[in-house]
Amino acid sequence: MIEKLNLSILHYLILLLIIASIIPLSIAVYFIMNTTENSLTNAELELQLKTINDISSRIYFYLKMNKTRLNDLASTLKLAGVDNPNKFSDFIKNLSETQSIESLLADEQWINVMFIDSNAKGIRAGKEIQDINIQKLMQNAFYLASKGNEYMSDPYIIKYTDGKILPVIIIGIPISNNKNETIGALVSTLSMRPMLEIVKNESMKIEGGRKIFVLDDKNYLFLDSNEELLSNHILLEDNPLVKDFRTKGERVSNIRTYEEITNKGKEEILGSFQAIPEYNWGVFATTEKSFALQGIRQMRNNILKWTGFLDAVALLIAILLARKTSLPIRKLANFALQIAKERDFSQKINLNATTEIKQLTTTFNLMTDEISNYILSLKKAAEANKQLFLNSIKMLVAAIDAKDPYTKGHSERVMAYSVITARYLNFTEEEIEKVEIAALLHDVGKIGIDDSILRKPGTLTPSEYEIMKTHPEKGAKIMSQIPQLKDMLSGMHYHHEFWDGSGYPLKLKGEAIPIIARIIGLADTFDAMTTERPYQKAMTPQDAIQRIMQFANTRFDPKVVKAFVSAFQHNEFNYILKSAKNQENNQEKTIRV
């Protein structure tokens, strides 16, 4: 009886222990599954939001960058002194003859660009699009831009005969003269293909699971990973996510779930949206919840199946594998810290570890590759923008130098002398770049000096000389409108100040004169000495150097003179002087002819 009772108690205790183990485990599994499901849902929504935020920003800056490029072109015409239709016609004719306009289409973002004067005459670069709606949009762009208004059309889908499509936007920018009178327009057809490729690439990262699309302000689809949908001009105003987007005021990002009828039946959809600033467009991302959670549902079945077995061996396995598992993780963490400190994302790590750690390592290496490629693309974009900026400056400088045939190439030579001198003064690359731009623009103020003074073959009268002395201040004032040139203004403003305080416009003395202005001032003087002018013969470079050395401590900073003379003695200026001599010979031939 007792034995039976003891046996029954044993069985009872075993049963209690089993119940005590299974129930808490079942509860734990339930809460873990629900918590994980919520976490995965939130993670998917956060990833959606991050992705569409990135796409929204890239579309916004893509549009802004191209509008800025067109405005920069319009500003170049204005700065070049194009102030009436006749000059405008001459300017665009020169662009056409020199093929400068074709270089604007090199990056294939602009399908075409048109320079049109107020009489609706001009030139086109790029492809002509045989689409009556595009032609109407371009006419609208020209009409509004010629009235002084910027114009940007709604997105439009071009359908080609071979079935291909191309989303585009028409942009019109007014061209004005120095009196702010509109004298023409720039009209460009901007390809949205780069943005379409971004949408497709982001959608392909989770194949079949996530859909990304972009709507215009009228709720028409114009960017989608499925190009076939774009040709149908689909209106999505009844989509619950789109309704919510418009209700929220189109200025916020948001996430939500909703139900949608699919080919699988009624599905719960995870959706996010993000407005594109200023355009009332929306970027949307959707994922079927079943797709997002398919991994966890399979995991639930596996957990229930193997829970009992894993409980028995988990402790032993944990002890045996803890060190082996933690070691590669520590290596990966240290490697990540090393990359963060050195900022060298080209490094790779290889670990002989478990599949998960290898996968993590592969993902980590992929991430560093993506970061490295992104940094490289940013550098390339920055370099392209820099070259565009420098080319615009050189066009402006060439236009200024062309006002006086005797000073042709003067600004570029002064720039070359200044850059070499800055290197001999151990300037950093960033400082040298500022010297380069400031030297190129040091005479930009002459755009405001009357041609009769600039081209006068003889000595200037005192009153004319006083007018000429205003060009540094004029140049600094003109360029002060461009924030990026803030650090270069001193080189334009003070390059005629002398070390002893006898210069102009402010009679600054010694170290009060910015170093960039001291360098440009010396380079400016040397070039003037060694080139033919109507009022003086060119000195030999050796005589000019002797003269420069005599001016040390009076006109010029002795430290700058020392660096300049050292560069000359090391033959750094030979190619510049040779180029100047060839130019003078060509100029003499032209004058004789």
C-alpha positions as CSV (number, residue, x, y, z in Angstrom):
1,M,0.0,0.0,0.0
2,I,2.8,2.4,1.0
3,E,4.8,1.3,-1.9
4,K,1.9,1.9,-4.2
5,L,1.4,5.3,-2.5
6,N,5.1,6.1,-2.8
7,L,4.9,5.1,-6.5
8,S,1.9,7.2,-7.0
9,I,3.5,10.2,-5.4
10,L,6.6,9.7,-7.5
11,H,4.4,9.5,-10.6
12,Y,2.5,12.6,-9.3
13,L,5.7,14.5,-8.7
14,I,6.9,13.6,-12.1
15,L,3.6,14.7,-13.6
16,L,3.8,18.0,-11.6
17,L,7.3,18.5,-12.8
18,I,6.3,17.8,-16.4
19,I,3.3,20.2,-16.1
20,A,5.5,22.8,-14.4
21,S,8.0,22.5,-17.2
22,I,5.6,22.3,-20.2
23,I,3.2,25.1,-19.1
24,P,5.8,27.7,-18.4
25,L,7.6,26.7,-21.6
26,S,4.4,26.9,-23.6
27,I,3.7,30.3,-22.2
28,A,7.2,31.4,-22.8
29,V,7.1,30.2,-26.4
30,Y,3.8,32.0,-26.9
31,F,5.1,35.3,-25.7
32,I,8.4,34.9,-27.5
33,M,6.6,34.2,-30.7
34,N,4.3,37.2,-30.3
35,T,7.1,39.4,-29.2
36,T,9.3,38.3,-32.2
37,E,6.4,38.7,-34.6
38,N,5.8,42.3,-33.4
39,S,9.6,42.9,-33.5
40,L,9.8,41.6,-37.1
41,T,6.7,43.6,-38.1
42,N,8.2,46.8,-36.6
43,A,11.6,46.0,-38.1
44,E,10.0,45.6,-41.6
45,L,8.2,48.9,-41.2
46,E,11.3,50.6,-39.9
47,L,13.2,49.2,-42.9
48,Q,10.5,50.4,-45.2
49,L,10.6,53.8,-43.7
50,K,14.3,54.0,-43.9
51,T,14.3,52.9,-47.6
52,I,11.6,55.3,-48.7
53,N,13.2,58.2,-46.7
54,D,16.4,57.5,-48.6
55,I,14.5,57.4,-52.0
56,S,12.6,60.5,-51.1
57,S,15.8,62.4,-50.3
58,R,17.5,61.2,-53.4
59,I,14.6,62.2,-55.7
60,Y,14.4,65.6,-54.0
61,F,18.1,66.3,-54.4
62,Y,18.2,64.9,-57.9
63,L,15.5,67.4,-58.9
64,K,17.1,70.2,-56.9
65,M,20.6,69.5,-58.3
66,N,19.4,69.6,-61.9
67,K,17.3,72.8,-61.3
68,T,20.5,74.3,-59.8
69,R,22.5,73.3,-62.8
70,L,20.1,75.1,-65.1
71,N,20.0,78.1,-62.8
72,D,23.9,78.1,-62.8
73,L,23.8,78.1,-66.6
74,A,21.4,81.0,-66.6
75,S,23.6,82.9,-64.1
76,T,26.6,82.3,-66.3
77,L,24.9,84.1,-69.2
78,K,24.1,86.9,-66.8
79,L,27.6,87.2,-65.4
80,A,29.0,87.1,-68.9
81,G,27.2,90.3,-69.7
82,V,24.5,88.9,-72.1
83,D,22.1,91.7,-71.7
84,N,20.0,91.8,-74.9
85,P,18.6,89.3,-77.5
86,N,21.5,90.0,-80.0
87,K,24.2,89.1,-77.5
88,F,22.2,86.1,-76.3
89,S,22.0,84.9,-79.9
90,D,25.8,85.4,-80.3
91,F,26.4,83.5,-77.0
92,I,24.3,80.5,-77.9
93,K,25.8,80.4,-81.4
94,N,29.3,80.3,-79.8
95,L,28.1,77.5,-77.5
96,S,26.9,75.5,-80.6
97,E,30.1,76.1,-82.5
98,T,32.4,75.1,-79.6
99,Q,30.2,72.1,-78.8
100,S,30.2,73.3,-75.2
101,I,26.5,72.7,-75.0
102,E,27.0,69.0,-75.8
103,S,29.1,68.6,-72.7
104,L,26.0,69.4,-70.6
105,L,24.5,66.1,-71.7
106,A,27.5,64.0,-70.8
107,D,26.0,62.4,-67.7
108,E,22.8,61.4,-69.6
109,Q,20.5,63.0,-67.0
110,W,19.3,65.6,-69.5
111,I,17.8,64.1,-72.6
112,N,18.0,67.5,-74.2
113,V,18.4,71.2,-73.3
114,M,17.3,74.2,-75.3
115,F,18.7,77.8,-75.2
116,I,15.8,80.0,-76.5
117,D,15.8,83.8,-76.8
118,S,12.8,86.0,-76.3
119,N,11.9,85.6,-80.0
120,A,11.6,81.8,-79.5
121,K,14.8,81.2,-81.5
122,G,17.7,79.2,-80.1
123,I,19.5,75.9,-80.2
124,R,18.9,72.4,-78.9
125,A,21.4,69.8,-77.7
126,G,20.5,66.2,-77.2
127,K,17.7,64.0,-78.6
128,E,14.5,65.4,-80.1
129,I,11.5,63.6,-78.7
130,Q,8.7,63.0,-81.2
131,D,5.9,63.2,-78.7
132,I,3.2,65.9,-79.1
133,N,2.6,66.0,-75.3
134,I,6.3,66.6,-74.6
135,Q,6.3,69.3,-77.2
136,K,3.3,71.0,-75.5
137,L,5.0,70.8,-72.1
138,M,8.2,72.3,-73.5
139,Q,6.1,75.1,-75.1
140,N,4.5,75.7,-71.6
141,A,8.0,75.7,-70.1
142,F,9.3,78.3,-72.6
143,Y,6.2,80.5,-72.2
144,L,6.3,80.7,-68.4
145,A,10.1,80.9,-68.2
146,S,10.2,83.7,-70.8
147,K,7.8,85.6,-68.5
148,G,10.3,85.3,-65.6
149,N,8.8,82.2,-63.9
150,E,10.5,78.9,-63.2
151,Y,8.5,75.9,-64.5
152,M,8.5,72.2,-63.7
153,S,5.9,69.9,-65.4
154,D,4.1,67.0,-63.9
155,P,5.9,63.7,-64.5
156,Y,5.2,62.3,-67.9
157,I,5.8,58.8,-69.3
158,I,7.3,58.5,-72.8
159,K,6.2,55.3,-74.5
160,Y,8.5,54.1,-77.3
161,T,7.5,51.9,-80.2
162,D,9.7,49.1,-79.0
163,G,7.7,48.9,-75.7
164,K,10.2,50.7,-73.6
165,I,9.1,53.6,-71.4
166,L,10.9,56.6,-69.9
167,P,9.6,58.9,-67.1
168,V,10.6,62.5,-67.7
169,I,10.1,66.0,-66.3
170,I,10.2,69.3,-68.3
171,I,12.0,72.2,-66.5
172,G,12.0,75.8,-67.7
173,I,14.4,78.4,-66.2
174,P,14.3,82.2,-67.2
175,I,17.4,83.8,-68.5
176,S,17.8,87.5,-67.4
177,N,20.3,90.2,-68.0
178,N,22.1,92.4,-65.3
179,K,18.9,94.5,-65.1
180,N,16.9,91.4,-64.3
181,E,15.0,91.6,-67.5
182,T,14.1,88.3,-69.0
183,I,15.8,87.8,-72.4
184,G,15.2,84.1,-72.9
185,A,14.7,80.7,-71.4
186,L,16.5,77.4,-70.7
187,V,14.2,74.4,-71.3
188,S,15.4,70.9,-70.4
189,T,13.9,67.4,-70.6
190,L,15.1,65.7,-67.4
191,S,15.2,61.9,-67.4
192,M,13.9,60.2,-64.3
193,R,15.4,56.9,-65.4
194,P,18.1,57.1,-62.6
195,M,15.4,57.4,-60.0
196,L,13.4,54.5,-61.6
197,E,16.5,52.3,-61.3
198,I,16.9,53.2,-57.6
199,V,13.3,52.2,-57.0
200,K,13.8,48.9,-58.9
201,N,17.1,48.1,-57.1
202,E,15.5,48.7,-53.7
203,S,12.6,46.5,-54.6
204,M,14.8,43.7,-55.8
205,K,16.7,43.5,-52.5
206,I,13.8,41.5,-51.1
207,E,12.6,39.8,-54.3
208,G,8.8,39.2,-54.4
209,G,8.3,40.6,-50.9
210,R,8.5,44.4,-50.9
211,K,7.0,46.8,-53.5
212,I,8.1,50.4,-53.8
213,F,6.4,53.0,-56.0
214,V,6.2,56.8,-56.3
215,L,3.1,58.9,-57.1
216,D,2.8,62.4,-58.3
217,D,0.6,65.1,-56.7
218,K,-2.4,63.8,-58.6
219,N,-1.9,60.2,-57.3
220,Y,-0.8,58.9,-60.7
221,L,1.9,56.2,-60.7
222,F,5.1,57.3,-62.4
223,L,7.9,55.2,-60.7
224,D,7.5,51.5,-60.0
225,S,9.7,48.4,-59.9
226,N,7.3,47.0,-62.6
227,E,7.8,49.1,-65.6
228,E,4.8,47.6,-67.4
229,L,2.5,49.3,-64.9
230,L,3.9,52.8,-65.7
231,S,2.7,52.7,-69.3
232,N,-1.0,52.3,-68.1
233,H,-1.0,55.7,-66.3
234,I,-2.6,54.1,-63.2
235,L,-4.5,56.3,-60.7
236,L,-4.2,55.0,-57.1
237,E,-6.4,57.5,-55.2
238,D,-8.5,54.7,-53.7
239,N,-5.6,52.9,-52.2
240,P,-5.9,53.1,-48.4
241,L,-2.3,53.9,-47.9
242,V,-2.6,56.8,-50.5
243,K,-5.7,58.1,-48.8
244,D,-3.9,58.1,-45.5
245,F,-1.0,59.9,-47.1
246,R,-3.1,62.7,-48.5
247,T,-5.1,62.9,-45.2
248,K,-1.9,63.5,-43.2
249,G,-1.1,66.7,-45.1
250,E,1.5,65.2,-47.4
251,R,4.3,66.5,-45.2
252,V,4.9,63.6,-42.9
253,S,6.1,60.0,-43.0
254,N,4.0,57.3,-41.5
255,I,3.5,53.5,-41.2
256,R,0.3,51.5,-41.0
257,T,-1.3,48.1,-41.8
258,Y,-4.3,47.6,-44.0
259,E,-6.1,44.8,-45.9
260,E,-5.9,44.3,-49.7
261,I,-7.3,41.8,-52.1
262,T,-4.4,39.9,-53.9
263,N,-4.2,36.8,-56.1
264,K,-3.9,34.9,-52.8
265,G,-7.1,36.3,-51.4
266,K,-7.4,39.0,-48.6
267,E,-4.0,39.8,-47.3
268,E,-2.8,42.1,-44.4
269,I,-0.4,44.6,-45.8
270,L,2.4,46.5,-44.0
271,G,2.7,49.9,-45.6
272,S,4.8,53.1,-45.2
273,F,4.9,56.4,-47.0
274,Q,7.1,59.5,-47.1
275,A,6.5,62.8,-48.8
276,I,9.0,64.3,-51.2
277,P,9.6,67.9,-49.9
278,E,8.2,70.8,-52.0
279,Y,6.6,68.6,-54.7
280,N,3.6,66.9,-53.0
281,W,4.8,63.6,-54.3
282,G,4.8,60.4,-52.2
283,V,7.1,57.4,-51.9
284,F,5.3,54.2,-50.8
285,A,6.5,50.8,-49.7
286,T,4.3,47.8,-49.1
287,T,5.0,44.2,-47.9
288,E,2.6,41.3,-47.4
289,K,2.6,40.6,-43.7
290,S,2.6,36.8,-44.4
291,F,5.8,37.3,-46.4
292,A,7.5,39.3,-43.6
293,L,6.6,36.7,-41.0
294,Q,7.1,33.5,-43.0
295,G,10.4,32.8,-41.2
296,I,8.9,33.1,-37.7
297,R,6.0,30.7,-38.5
298,Q,8.4,28.0,-39.5
299,M,10.5,28.8,-36.5
300,R,7.5,28.3,-34.2
301,N,7.0,24.7,-35.5
302,N,10.6,23.9,-35.0
303,I,10.7,25.3,-31.5
304,L,7.7,23.2,-30.4
305,K,9.2,20.1,-32.0
306,W,12.7,20.4,-30.5
307,T,12.1,22.2,-27.2
308,G,12.1,19.1,-25.0
309,F,15.3,17.7,-26.6
310,L,17.1,21.1,-26.6
311,D,16.3,21.6,-22.9
312,A,18.3,18.5,-22.0
313,V,21.4,19.3,-24.1
314,A,21.3,23.1,-24.2
315,L,23.4,23.6,-21.0
316,L,26.1,21.2,-22.1
317,I,26.2,22.6,-25.6
318,A,26.2,26.2,-24.3
319,I,29.2,25.4,-22.1
320,L,31.1,23.6,-24.8
321,L,30.3,26.2,-27.6
322,A,30.3,29.4,-25.6
323,R,33.9,30.1,-25.9
324,K,34.1,28.9,-29.5
325,T,31.1,31.1,-30.4
326,S,32.2,34.2,-28.5
327,L,35.7,34.2,-30.0
328,P,34.8,35.0,-33.6
329,I,32.2,37.5,-32.4
330,R,34.9,39.3,-30.4
331,K,37.2,39.2,-33.4
332,L,34.4,40.7,-35.6
333,A,33.7,43.4,-33.0
334,N,37.4,44.3,-32.8
335,F,37.7,44.3,-36.6
336,A,34.6,46.6,-36.8
337,L,36.3,48.9,-34.2
338,Q,39.5,48.9,-36.3
339,I,37.6,49.9,-39.4
340,A,35.8,52.6,-37.6
341,K,39.1,54.1,-36.3
342,E,41.0,53.7,-39.6
343,R,38.0,54.5,-41.8
344,D,39.3,52.0,-44.3
345,F,36.3,50.1,-45.6
346,S,38.3,48.1,-48.2
347,Q,39.4,45.7,-45.5
348,K,37.8,42.3,-45.3
349,I,37.5,39.7,-42.5
350,N,37.4,35.9,-42.8
351,L,36.4,33.8,-39.8
352,N,36.3,30.0,-39.5
353,A,33.2,29.8,-37.4
354,T,29.6,28.6,-37.4
355,T,27.3,29.2,-40.4
356,E,25.5,32.1,-38.6
357,I,28.8,33.8,-37.8
358,K,30.0,33.2,-41.4
359,Q,26.8,34.7,-42.7
360,L,27.2,37.6,-40.3
361,T,30.8,38.0,-41.6
362,T,29.6,37.9,-45.2
363,T,26.9,40.4,-44.4
364,F,29.5,42.6,-42.7
365,N,31.9,42.4,-45.6
366,L,29.0,43.2,-48.0
367,M,28.1,46.2,-45.8
368,T,31.7,47.5,-45.9
369,D,31.6,47.1,-49.7
370,E,28.4,49.0,-50.0
371,I,29.8,51.7,-47.7
372,S,33.0,51.9,-49.7
373,N,31.1,52.1,-53.0
374,Y,28.8,54.7,-51.6
375,I,31.8,56.8,-50.4
376,L,33.4,56.4,-53.9
377,S,30.2,57.5,-55.6
378,L,30.0,60.5,-53.3
379,K,33.6,61.4,-54.2
380,K,32.9,61.0,-57.9
381,A,29.8,63.2,-57.6
382,A,31.7,65.8,-55.6
383,E,34.5,65.8,-58.2
384,A,32.0,66.1,-61.0
385,N,30.3,69.1,-59.3
386,K,33.7,70.6,-58.6
387,Q,34.7,70.3,-62.3
388,L,31.4,71.8,-63.3
389,F,31.9,74.7,-60.9
390,L,35.5,75.2,-62.1
391,N,34.5,75.0,-65.7
392,S,31.8,77.6,-65.1
393,I,34.4,79.9,-63.4
394,K,36.8,79.4,-66.3
395,M,34.0,80.3,-68.8
396,L,33.4,83.5,-66.8
397,V,37.1,84.3,-66.5
398,A,37.6,83.7,-70.3
399,A,34.7,86.1,-71.0
400,I,36.3,88.8,-68.8
401,D,39.8,88.3,-70.2
402,A,38.4,88.4,-73.7
403,K,37.4,92.0,-73.1
404,D,41.1,92.9,-73.5
405,P,43.1,90.9,-76.0
406,Y,46.3,91.8,-74.2
407,T,45.2,90.1,-71.0
408,K,43.9,86.9,-72.6
409,G,44.9,83.9,-70.4
410,H,46.1,86.3,-67.7
411,S,43.8,84.9,-65.0
412,E,44.8,81.3,-65.6
413,R,48.5,82.1,-65.5
414,V,48.0,84.0,-62.3
415,M,46.2,80.9,-61.0
416,A,49.0,78.6,-62.0
417,Y,51.7,80.9,-60.4
418,S,49.6,81.2,-57.2
419,V,49.0,77.4,-56.9
420,I,52.7,76.6,-57.3
421,T,53.7,79.3,-54.7
422,A,51.1,78.0,-52.3
423,R,52.6,74.5,-52.6
424,Y,56.1,75.9,-51.8
425,L,54.5,77.5,-48.7
426,N,53.3,74.0,-47.6
427,F,49.6,74.8,-48.0
428,T,47.2,71.9,-47.6
429,E,45.3,70.6,-50.6
430,E,42.1,72.3,-49.3
431,E,43.9,75.7,-48.9
432,I,45.5,75.3,-52.4
433,E,42.0,74.7,-53.9
434,K,40.9,78.0,-52.4
435,V,44.0,79.8,-53.8
436,E,43.2,78.3,-57.2
437,I,39.6,79.6,-57.3
438,A,40.4,83.0,-55.8
439,A,43.3,83.5,-58.3
440,L,41.0,82.6,-61.3
441,L,38.5,85.1,-60.1
442,H,40.8,87.9,-58.9
443,D,39.9,90.2,-61.8
444,V,36.2,89.3,-62.0
445,G,35.4,92.9,-60.9
446,K,36.6,94.1,-64.3
447,I,33.3,93.0,-65.6
448,G,32.0,96.2,-64.1
449,I,34.7,98.5,-65.6
450,D,34.0,100.2,-68.9
451,D,35.6,98.7,-72.0
452,S,37.0,102.1,-73.0
453,I,39.2,102.0,-69.8
454,L,40.1,98.3,-70.0
455,R,41.1,98.6,-73.7
456,K,42.9,102.0,-73.5
457,P,46.3,101.5,-75.2
458,G,48.0,104.3,-73.3
459,T,48.5,105.4,-69.7
460,L,45.2,105.9,-67.7
461,T,44.3,109.3,-66.5
462,P,44.1,109.8,-62.7
463,S,40.3,109.6,-62.8
464,E,40.4,106.5,-65.0
465,Y,42.9,104.9,-62.7
466,E,40.6,105.5,-59.7
467,I,37.8,103.8,-61.6
468,M,40.1,100.9,-62.4
469,K,41.1,100.6,-58.7
470,T,37.5,99.8,-57.9
471,H,37.6,96.4,-59.6
472,P,38.7,94.4,-56.5
473,E,35.8,95.6,-54.4
474,K,33.4,95.1,-57.3
475,G,34.6,91.5,-57.8
476,A,34.3,90.7,-54.1
477,K,30.8,92.2,-54.0
478,I,29.7,90.2,-57.0
479,M,31.1,86.9,-55.7
480,S,29.8,87.4,-52.1
481,Q,26.4,86.3,-53.4
482,I,27.8,82.8,-53.7
483,P,28.2,81.2,-50.2
484,Q,30.7,78.6,-51.4
485,L,33.2,81.4,-52.3
486,K,33.2,82.9,-48.8
487,D,36.8,81.8,-48.0
488,M,38.0,83.0,-51.5
489,L,36.7,86.6,-51.3
490,S,39.8,88.0,-49.5
491,G,42.0,86.9,-52.5
492,M,39.8,88.9,-54.9
493,H,39.3,91.9,-52.5
494,Y,42.9,92.5,-51.3
495,H,45.2,91.3,-54.0
496,H,46.3,95.0,-54.7
497,E,47.2,95.6,-51.0
498,F,51.0,96.1,-50.4
499,W,53.1,94.9,-47.5
500,D,54.0,98.4,-46.5
501,G,50.4,99.6,-46.5
502,S,50.6,101.7,-49.8
503,G,48.1,99.5,-51.7
504,Y,44.4,99.7,-52.2
505,P,41.5,99.6,-51.6
506,L,41.9,99.6,-47.7
507,K,45.7,100.2,-47.4
508,L,46.1,97.1,-45.3
509,K,49.6,96.4,-44.0
510,G,51.7,93.4,-43.3
511,E,50.0,90.4,-41.8
512,A,46.7,92.2,-41.9
513,I,46.6,91.3,-45.6
514,P,45.2,87.8,-45.9
515,I,48.0,85.4,-47.1
516,I,45.9,84.3,-50.1
517,A,45.8,87.9,-51.3
518,R,49.5,88.3,-50.8
519,I,50.2,85.3,-53.0
520,I,47.8,86.4,-55.8
521,G,49.1,90.0,-55.7
522,L,52.7,88.8,-56.3
523,A,51.6,86.4,-59.1
524,D,49.5,89.1,-60.7
525,T,52.5,91.5,-60.8
526,F,54.9,88.9,-62.2
527,D,52.5,88.1,-65.0
528,A,52.0,91.8,-65.8
529,M,55.8,92.3,-65.9
530,T,56.4,89.3,-68.2
531,T,53.7,89.9,-70.8
532,E,53.3,92.5,-73.5
533,R,50.9,95.3,-72.7
534,P,50.0,98.3,-74.8
535,Y,51.6,100.6,-72.3
536,Q,54.8,98.6,-71.5
537,K,57.2,96.1,-73.0
538,A,57.5,92.6,-71.4
539,M,60.4,92.1,-69.1
540,T,62.5,88.9,-69.2
541,P,61.5,86.5,-66.4
542,Q,65.0,86.9,-64.8
543,D,64.6,90.7,-64.8
544,A,61.1,90.4,-63.4
545,I,62.4,88.1,-60.6
546,Q,65.1,90.6,-59.7
547,R,62.5,93.3,-59.6
548,I,60.2,91.2,-57.4
549,M,63.1,90.6,-55.0
550,Q,63.6,94.4,-54.7
551,F,60.0,94.8,-53.8
552,A,60.3,92.4,-50.8
553,N,59.3,94.1,-47.5
554,T,57.8,97.0,-49.5
555,R,55.1,95.7,-51.9
556,F,55.4,92.0,-51.1
557,D,55.6,89.7,-48.1
558,P,59.2,88.5,-48.0
559,K,58.0,85.0,-47.1
560,V,55.9,84.8,-50.2
561,V,58.7,86.3,-52.3
562,K,61.1,83.6,-51.0
563,A,58.7,80.8,-52.0
564,F,58.0,82.4,-55.4
565,V,61.7,82.9,-56.2
566,S,62.4,79.3,-55.1
567,A,59.7,77.9,-57.4
568,F,61.2,80.0,-60.3
569,Q,64.7,78.7,-59.6
570,H,63.4,75.2,-59.7
571,N,62.0,75.8,-63.2
572,E,58.4,75.4,-61.9
573,F,57.2,78.3,-64.1
574,N,58.8,77.3,-67.4
575,Y,55.7,75.8,-69.0
576,I,53.5,78.8,-67.9
577,L,56.0,81.3,-69.4
578,K,56.3,79.2,-72.6
579,S,52.5,79.1,-72.9
580,A,52.3,82.9,-72.4
581,K,55.0,83.5,-75.0
582,N,53.2,81.3,-77.6
583,Q,50.0,83.1,-76.9
584,E,51.7,86.5,-77.4
585,N,53.1,85.3,-80.7
586,N,49.7,84.2,-81.9
587,Q,48.3,87.5,-80.7
588,E,50.9,89.4,-82.8
589,K,50.1,87.3,-85.9
590,T,46.4,88.1,-85.4
591,I,47.0,91.8,-85.0
592,R,49.2,91.9,-88.2
593,V,46.6,90.1,-90.2
